[in-house]
Amino acid sequence: MDYALSESLSYNTTGLDRAIVLYDIMCQYSVHMNDRFNESPFLTIPKGMKISKGIGLFHVHEHQDVCFARFAPNFIVGAGQVEGEIVETLWA
């Protein structure tokens, strides 16, 4: 996940200062994310880019109540009304 995130944030993002990253287990994944990126010579976040972290609405309701307020896209400024689960709906 770290490598995929690093590469996707570096692809065609020149001039973007913010990214919203939705991941099913962001509440656990993000705990040491910055440390992993800082310690690895292979992982980068573009300089000056702010990362807003969230969990898609389909999954956030299955987490603890505290995760909803912290990670639901409904509360991320600029996210609008996004479900965050397009890939899984396409699989069906």
C-alpha positions as CSV (number, residue, x, y, z in Angstrom):
1,M,0.0,0.0,0.0
2,D,2.8,2.4,0.8
3,Y,4.4,2.0,-2.6
4,A,1.1,2.3,-4.5
5,L,0.2,5.5,-2.5
6,S,3.7,7.0,-3.1
7,E,3.5,6.3,-6.8
8,S,0.0,7.5,-7.3
9,L,0.7,10.8,-5.4
10,S,3.7,11.4,-7.7
11,Y,1.9,10.7,-11.0
12,N,0.6,13.8,-12.8
13,T,0.1,15.8,-9.6
14,T,2.3,18.8,-10.3
15,G,0.7,21.9,-8.9
16,L,-1.7,20.0,-6.6
17,D,-1.3,20.9,-2.9
18,R,-3.8,18.5,-1.4
19,A,-5.0,14.9,-1.9
20,I,-7.8,13.0,-0.3
21,V,-6.9,9.4,0.3
22,L,-9.7,7.0,1.2
23,Y,-8.7,3.5,2.4
24,D,-10.8,0.8,4.1
25,I,-8.5,0.7,7.2
26,M,-7.1,4.2,7.2
27,C,-7.6,4.4,11.0
28,Q,-4.9,1.8,11.4
29,Y,-2.9,2.4,8.3
30,S,-2.3,6.1,9.0
31,V,-1.0,5.6,12.5
32,H,2.7,5.2,11.4
33,M,2.3,6.2,7.7
34,N,4.5,9.4,8.0
35,D,7.2,7.4,9.8
36,R,7.3,4.8,7.1
37,F,7.5,7.4,4.3
38,N,10.2,9.4,6.1
39,E,12.3,6.3,6.8
40,S,12.2,4.9,3.3
41,P,14.3,6.2,0.4
42,F,11.7,4.7,-2.0
43,L,8.6,6.4,-0.6
44,T,7.8,10.1,-1.2
45,I,4.9,12.5,-0.8
46,P,5.3,15.5,-3.1
47,K,6.7,18.5,-1.2
48,G,4.0,20.7,0.2
49,M,1.2,18.3,-0.5
50,K,-1.3,17.9,2.4
51,I,-3.0,14.5,2.8
52,S,-6.5,14.3,4.1
53,K,-7.2,10.7,5.3
54,G,-10.6,9.0,5.2
55,I,-12.5,5.7,5.1
56,G,-15.1,5.2,2.4
57,L,-18.7,5.3,3.6
58,F,-19.3,1.6,2.9
59,H,-16.6,0.6,5.3
60,V,-16.6,3.4,7.9
61,H,-19.9,2.3,9.4
62,E,-18.4,-1.1,10.3
63,H,-15.7,0.6,12.4
64,Q,-15.8,1.9,15.9
65,D,-18.0,5.0,16.4
66,V,-15.0,7.2,16.8
67,C,-13.8,6.4,13.3
68,F,-16.9,7.9,11.7
69,A,-16.2,11.4,13.1
70,R,-12.5,11.2,12.3
71,F,-12.5,9.5,8.8
72,A,-16.0,9.7,7.1
73,P,-15.7,11.7,3.9
74,N,-18.8,13.6,5.0
75,F,-16.5,15.6,7.3
76,I,-13.5,16.1,5.0
77,V,-13.5,19.6,3.7
78,G,-13.6,19.5,-0.1
79,A,-14.6,15.8,-0.4
80,G,-18.2,16.6,-1.2
81,Q,-20.6,13.6,-1.0
82,V,-18.3,10.8,-2.1
83,E,-18.9,7.2,-1.3
84,G,-15.2,6.2,-1.9
85,E,-15.9,2.7,-3.1
86,I,-16.0,2.9,-6.8
87,V,-13.7,0.0,-7.4
88,E,-15.7,-2.4,-5.4
89,T,-19.0,-1.5,-7.1
90,L,-17.3,-2.1,-10.5
91,W,-16.3,-5.6,-9.4
92,A,-20.0,-6.6,-9.0
